[in-house]
Every structure is written in C-alpha cells, then in structure tokens.
Amino acid sequence: MGKARLLIVEDDFDIANMLRIYFTGQNYDVDTVSRGSDALEKTRQGLPHLIVLDIMLPDIDGFEVCQILRTNTRTSHVPIIFLTQKDERSDKLQGLELGADDYVTKPFDIEELKLRVQRAITRAEQQSLTDPRSGLPSGRLIEEQLRRIIRMDDWALMDIRINYFEPFNDVYGFVAGDDVLRFTAMLMGEVVDEFGNVNDFIGHAGSDNFIVITTEPLADKISGRMKERFGEEVLSHYSFIDREVGYIATKDVDGQQVQHPLMSLAIGVVSPTQHQFADIREITEIAAEARRQNA
C-alpha cells in the first residue's frame, strides 16, 4: 500500500507542526488544519486514513466535527483520535459516545500516539472497513450500504472499473498502480461533490473496481463527468512515449507483443426503476453486467 494519510486538526501551531514533522518522518502523508470547518472541507477533498482531532478549536469544537463526520455516509468510517488538554471523564465519554476510536490527553507521549494511530488504522483495515490503498470504504461497509438501499426506492448504484489497469500495473509496477487507485478515488470524490448529494456513497470493492451510490437523476451526469475527467487526467500517469503512441506494450506467453489501450473507465448503472432486486448479490451482479456492456 502507499502512505497512510493523516489529518491533524489542532489550533496550537507548535503542536501541529511537531506532529506534522514527526508523522511525515514516520512515512505518513500529513495534512494539518487549525479549524473544525477546515477539517470538514479537507475530508470532502479526500478521505484520510485517520483524523487526530483536538476538542478545543476556534470555530466549532471537536465534538461537533466528530458528530458531523459520523453522520455523513462518506466519512462515517474514518477513525478519529481525540487529542485534548481536557482530562474530564465526562469529556472522554462524550467523545466515545460520538464514535471516536481513541482519546489522548495533552501532554502526550509521541511514541504512544504513534502506536494508537497505527492500531486504529490496522483495526479499520482488518475489519474490512477500508481499502488500504484508496482509504475508501470496502468489504463490510459496502455490504451495509447495499442492505440499506435495497429497502429504498430512490437510488442508483454505479459499478465502476478501470479498463486496462492490469497491463498498466504489470508494466509500471504496483507503486504506480496504487497511485492510479488513489487518483481515481480522489477524482470520484471531486465529481460526486460537484454533481452529487452530500450523503452519496463511494466505495472500493477491490483491485480496480469501485462503486458509487447516488440518486437516479444524478447518475448519468456523474458517470459522464467521471469518464471525461479520468480519460484526460490519467494520462499524467504514463510516460511521454506511451502517451504519444496511445498504448502500452507487453509480451504474451509466446513472446509476441500485445498492445493495450490506455486506461479508461467502464461504468454500469442500475436502479430500482429498472429492476426488482431480490437480494444485494443481485444488485452487484446486474450492475457488473451493465458495466461489461459499457466497457
């Protein structure tokens, strides 16, 4: 996997800077913000693997930030560790009731905080809550969303796959492949923010396969914009020569050259106005078939 992404929400500049330097040295990608509203905006731009959240902030407090993140479909799974000068039992209980994963009191031991961060991220991954490459919900969280929508009327599920991802991964290596998965997750988040609803869901079903759950009237616009932007922006992941010729070449088992087109998105859309679904497996099967027809 690539670097885990941390979001540090702390209005004390010295503490925030110390945490940024330390965790960057521990091979994390670190963003720091000093206001609760900025933290919410950062999570809309891209999901972190974990948030270290101070309670006392200059605008909205950490409790409110946590509550907003926990009630939003797209951020409800992100691990949160409260970091605060407060040592009151009631504050700890309030934070844990809101869904925080851990609680560290200032002054703190930086090594202990590192272990708590590692443990929370590992626990989320082991519980099939997130994909370690994209940071997006996976496994059980996707199944929960499917069970939720099957009882509803107004939804559309988009099955999204990156065409020709495997040849790219073979030629450029898994590090470059993981970069493409993170780029795809970020692009999908930006498009859903632009055209979708606040509670639309984005998940990483595995390898090069993603899903988006939105409402039916918005699905075509989201799908079209994703394909358009992906086709333009994925080119930066290729070498100049491959971009110029418009394909990458591999060898088959007989040593013959095989040309693979550059990556694109295939998207299939299903909704309850088109089909009656007996169970969640049927939703994913029909969506995958629709995607194969649009590949």
C-alpha positions as CSV (number, residue, x, y, z in Angstrom):
1,M,0.0,0.0,0.0
2,G,1.0,3.6,-0.3
3,K,1.5,6.1,2.5
4,A,-1.4,6.3,5.0
5,R,-2.9,9.8,5.1
6,L,-3.3,11.6,8.4
7,L,-5.4,14.7,9.1
8,I,-4.2,16.7,12.2
9,V,-6.8,19.2,13.4
10,E,-5.0,21.3,16.0
11,D,-5.0,25.1,16.6
12,D,-1.8,25.2,18.6
13,F,0.8,25.8,15.8
14,D,3.7,24.3,17.7
15,I,1.9,21.1,18.4
16,A,0.5,20.8,14.9
17,N,3.9,21.5,13.4
18,M,5.6,18.9,15.7
19,L,3.0,16.3,14.8
20,R,3.4,17.0,11.1
21,I,7.2,16.7,11.2
22,Y,7.1,13.6,13.3
23,F,4.5,11.6,11.3
24,T,6.0,12.7,8.0
25,G,9.2,11.2,9.3
26,Q,7.2,8.0,10.0
27,N,6.2,7.8,6.3
28,Y,2.7,9.2,6.6
29,D,1.2,11.8,4.3
30,V,0.1,14.6,6.7
31,D,-2.3,17.5,6.4
32,T,-2.7,20.0,9.2
33,V,-5.6,22.4,9.8
34,S,-6.4,24.7,12.7
35,R,-10.2,25.0,12.4
36,G,-13.1,22.5,12.5
37,S,-14.6,23.9,9.3
38,D,-11.3,23.4,7.5
39,A,-11.2,19.8,8.7
40,L,-14.7,19.1,7.2
41,E,-13.6,20.7,3.9
42,K,-10.4,18.6,3.9
43,T,-12.4,15.4,4.3
44,R,-14.6,16.4,1.4
45,Q,-11.5,16.8,-0.8
46,G,-10.0,13.4,0.0
47,L,-10.6,10.9,2.8
48,P,-7.8,10.5,5.3
49,H,-7.0,7.1,6.8
50,L,-7.2,8.7,10.3
51,I,-8.0,12.0,11.9
52,V,-6.2,13.3,15.1
53,L,-8.8,15.8,16.4
54,D,-8.4,18.5,19.1
55,I,-11.5,19.3,21.1
56,M,-10.9,23.0,21.7
57,L,-10.9,24.7,18.3
58,P,-11.5,28.4,17.4
59,D,-14.8,27.9,15.5
60,I,-16.7,24.6,16.1
61,D,-15.4,22.2,18.7
62,G,-14.1,18.7,18.1
63,F,-17.2,17.1,19.4
64,E,-19.3,18.8,16.7
65,V,-16.7,17.9,14.0
66,C,-16.8,14.3,15.1
67,Q,-20.6,14.2,15.1
68,I,-20.8,15.7,11.5
69,L,-18.2,13.2,10.3
70,R,-20.0,10.3,11.9
71,T,-23.4,11.2,10.5
72,N,-22.1,11.7,6.9
73,T,-22.2,8.5,4.9
74,R,-18.8,9.1,3.2
75,T,-16.9,9.9,6.4
76,S,-18.7,7.7,9.0
77,H,-16.0,5.0,8.9
78,V,-12.8,7.2,9.3
79,P,-11.0,6.5,12.6
80,I,-10.8,9.5,14.9
81,I,-8.5,10.0,17.9
82,F,-9.3,12.9,20.1
83,L,-6.3,15.0,21.3
84,T,-7.0,17.4,24.0
85,Q,-5.9,19.1,27.3
86,K,-9.2,18.1,28.9
87,D,-9.0,15.2,31.2
88,E,-12.5,15.1,32.4
89,R,-14.2,11.6,32.4
90,S,-17.4,13.2,31.0
91,D,-15.5,14.6,28.0
92,K,-14.0,11.2,27.3
93,L,-17.4,9.6,27.5
94,Q,-18.9,12.2,25.2
95,G,-16.2,11.7,22.6
96,L,-16.5,7.9,22.7
97,E,-20.3,8.1,22.5
98,L,-20.0,10.2,19.4
99,G,-17.9,7.4,17.8
100,A,-14.3,8.4,18.4
101,D,-11.9,5.5,18.3
102,D,-9.5,6.7,21.0
103,Y,-8.6,9.6,23.3
104,V,-5.2,11.0,24.1
105,T,-4.7,13.8,26.7
106,K,-2.0,16.5,26.5
107,P,0.8,16.5,27.4
108,F,1.2,13.2,25.5
109,D,3.9,10.8,24.6
110,I,4.5,11.0,20.8
111,E,5.5,7.3,20.6
112,E,2.3,6.3,22.4
113,L,0.3,8.4,20.0
114,K,2.1,6.8,17.0
115,L,1.1,3.3,18.3
116,R,-2.5,4.4,18.8
117,V,-2.6,5.7,15.3
118,Q,-1.1,2.5,13.9
119,R,-3.6,0.4,15.9
120,A,-6.6,2.3,14.8
121,I,-5.7,2.2,11.1
122,T,-4.8,-1.5,11.2
123,R,-8.1,-2.3,13.1
124,A,-10.1,-0.5,10.4
125,E,-8.4,-2.4,7.6
126,Q,-8.7,-5.8,9.4
127,Q,-12.4,-5.3,9.9
128,S,-12.7,-4.8,6.1
129,L,-13.8,-1.2,6.7
130,T,-11.4,0.5,4.3
131,D,-9.1,-0.4,1.4
132,P,-5.5,0.4,2.4
133,R,-4.6,1.9,-1.0
134,S,-7.5,4.3,-1.5
135,G,-8.7,4.8,2.0
136,L,-12.3,4.3,0.8
137,P,-14.9,2.1,2.5
138,S,-14.7,-1.6,1.4
139,G,-16.0,-5.0,2.4
140,R,-18.5,-4.8,5.2
141,L,-19.2,-1.1,4.8
142,I,-20.2,-1.6,1.2
143,E,-22.5,-4.5,2.1
144,E,-24.1,-2.4,4.8
145,Q,-24.9,0.3,2.2
146,L,-26.3,-2.3,-0.2
147,R,-28.6,-3.6,2.5
148,R,-29.7,-0.1,3.3
149,I,-30.6,0.9,-0.3
150,I,-32.4,-2.4,-1.2
151,R,-35.2,-1.3,1.1
152,M,-35.4,2.1,-0.6
153,D,-36.8,3.5,-3.9
154,D,-34.7,6.4,-5.0
155,W,-31.2,5.3,-5.6
156,A,-28.7,4.3,-8.4
157,L,-25.7,2.1,-8.0
158,M,-22.7,2.7,-10.3
159,D,-20.3,-0.2,-10.8
160,I,-17.0,1.4,-12.0
161,R,-13.9,-0.5,-13.3
162,I,-10.6,0.8,-14.6
163,N,-10.1,-0.7,-18.1
164,Y,-6.6,-2.0,-18.8
165,F,-5.4,-1.4,-15.2
166,E,-3.7,-4.8,-15.0
167,P,-1.4,-4.2,-18.0
168,F,-0.5,-0.8,-16.6
169,N,0.3,-2.4,-13.2
170,D,2.4,-5.1,-14.9
171,V,4.4,-2.5,-16.9
172,Y,4.8,0.3,-14.4
173,G,4.7,-1.7,-11.1
174,F,2.4,-1.8,-8.1
175,V,3.6,1.6,-6.7
176,A,2.4,3.4,-9.8
177,G,-0.7,1.2,-9.8
178,D,-1.6,2.2,-6.2
179,D,-1.1,5.9,-7.3
180,V,-3.7,5.4,-10.0
181,L,-6.1,3.9,-7.5
182,R,-5.7,6.8,-5.1
183,F,-6.0,9.3,-8.0
184,T,-9.3,7.5,-9.1
185,A,-10.7,7.7,-5.5
186,M,-9.9,11.4,-5.3
187,L,-11.3,12.1,-8.7
188,M,-14.6,10.3,-7.9
189,G,-14.9,12.2,-4.7
190,E,-14.5,15.5,-6.5
191,V,-17.1,14.6,-9.2
192,V,-19.6,13.4,-6.6
193,D,-19.0,16.6,-4.6
194,E,-19.7,18.6,-7.8
195,F,-22.8,16.8,-9.1
196,G,-24.0,14.5,-6.3
197,N,-25.7,14.7,-2.9
198,V,-24.0,15.2,0.4
199,N,-24.7,11.6,1.5
200,D,-23.7,9.8,-1.7
201,F,-21.5,6.8,-1.0
202,I,-18.2,5.9,-2.7
203,G,-16.6,2.5,-2.0
204,H,-13.6,0.5,-3.2
205,A,-14.9,-3.0,-3.9
206,G,-11.4,-4.4,-4.7
207,S,-8.5,-4.1,-7.1
208,D,-9.6,-1.8,-9.9
209,N,-13.4,-1.9,-9.0
210,F,-15.3,0.9,-7.3
211,I,-18.9,1.7,-6.6
212,V,-20.9,4.9,-6.2
213,I,-24.4,5.1,-4.7
214,T,-26.3,8.2,-5.6
215,T,-29.9,9.1,-6.7
216,E,-31.1,8.1,-10.1
217,P,-31.5,11.6,-11.6
218,L,-27.8,12.4,-11.0
219,A,-26.2,9.1,-12.1
220,D,-25.8,9.9,-15.8
221,K,-24.2,13.3,-15.1
222,I,-21.8,11.8,-12.5
223,S,-20.9,8.9,-14.8
224,G,-20.3,11.2,-17.8
225,R,-18.1,13.6,-15.9
226,M,-16.1,10.8,-14.3
227,K,-15.3,9.2,-17.7
228,E,-14.4,12.5,-19.2
229,R,-12.1,13.7,-16.4
230,F,-10.5,10.2,-16.0
231,G,-9.7,10.0,-19.7
232,E,-7.9,13.3,-19.6
233,E,-6.2,13.2,-16.2
234,V,-5.0,9.6,-16.2
235,L,-2.6,10.4,-19.0
236,S,-0.2,12.0,-16.5
237,H,0.5,8.5,-15.0
238,Y,2.0,7.4,-18.3
239,S,5.4,8.1,-19.8
240,F,5.6,10.6,-22.6
241,I,6.3,7.9,-25.2
242,D,3.3,5.8,-24.1
243,R,1.0,8.9,-24.2
244,E,2.2,9.7,-27.7
245,V,1.6,6.2,-29.2
246,G,-1.6,5.8,-27.3
247,Y,-1.0,2.3,-25.9
248,I,1.4,0.2,-23.8
249,A,3.0,-3.0,-25.0
250,T,3.5,-6.3,-23.2
251,K,4.6,-9.8,-24.3
252,D,2.3,-12.8,-24.3
253,V,3.3,-16.3,-23.3
254,D,4.7,-16.9,-26.9
255,G,6.8,-13.8,-26.7
256,Q,4.6,-11.9,-29.1
257,Q,3.9,-8.2,-28.5
258,V,0.5,-7.2,-27.3
259,Q,-0.8,-3.6,-27.4
260,H,-3.1,-2.4,-24.6
261,P,-5.1,0.8,-24.9
262,L,-4.6,3.5,-22.2
263,M,-6.8,3.2,-19.2
264,S,-10.4,4.4,-19.2
265,L,-13.4,3.9,-17.0
266,A,-16.2,1.4,-17.7
267,I,-19.4,2.3,-15.7
268,G,-22.6,0.3,-15.3
269,V,-25.7,1.9,-13.6
270,V,-28.6,0.1,-12.0
271,S,-31.7,1.4,-10.2
272,P,-34.9,0.0,-8.7
273,T,-36.9,1.6,-11.5
274,Q,-35.2,-0.8,-14.0
275,H,-35.1,-4.0,-11.9
276,Q,-36.7,-5.6,-8.8
277,F,-33.9,-6.9,-6.7
278,A,-34.3,-10.0,-4.5
279,D,-31.0,-9.5,-2.6
280,I,-27.8,-7.4,-2.5
281,R,-25.9,-10.0,-4.6
282,E,-28.4,-9.5,-7.4
283,I,-27.7,-5.7,-7.3
284,T,-24.0,-6.2,-7.8
285,E,-24.4,-8.9,-10.5
286,I,-26.7,-6.8,-12.6
287,A,-24.5,-3.7,-12.1
288,A,-21.4,-5.7,-13.2
289,E,-23.2,-6.9,-16.3
290,A,-24.3,-3.4,-17.2
291,R,-20.7,-2.3,-16.8
292,R,-19.4,-5.0,-19.0
293,Q,-21.8,-3.9,-21.7
294,N,-20.5,-0.4,-21.5
295,A,-16.8,-1.3,-21.3
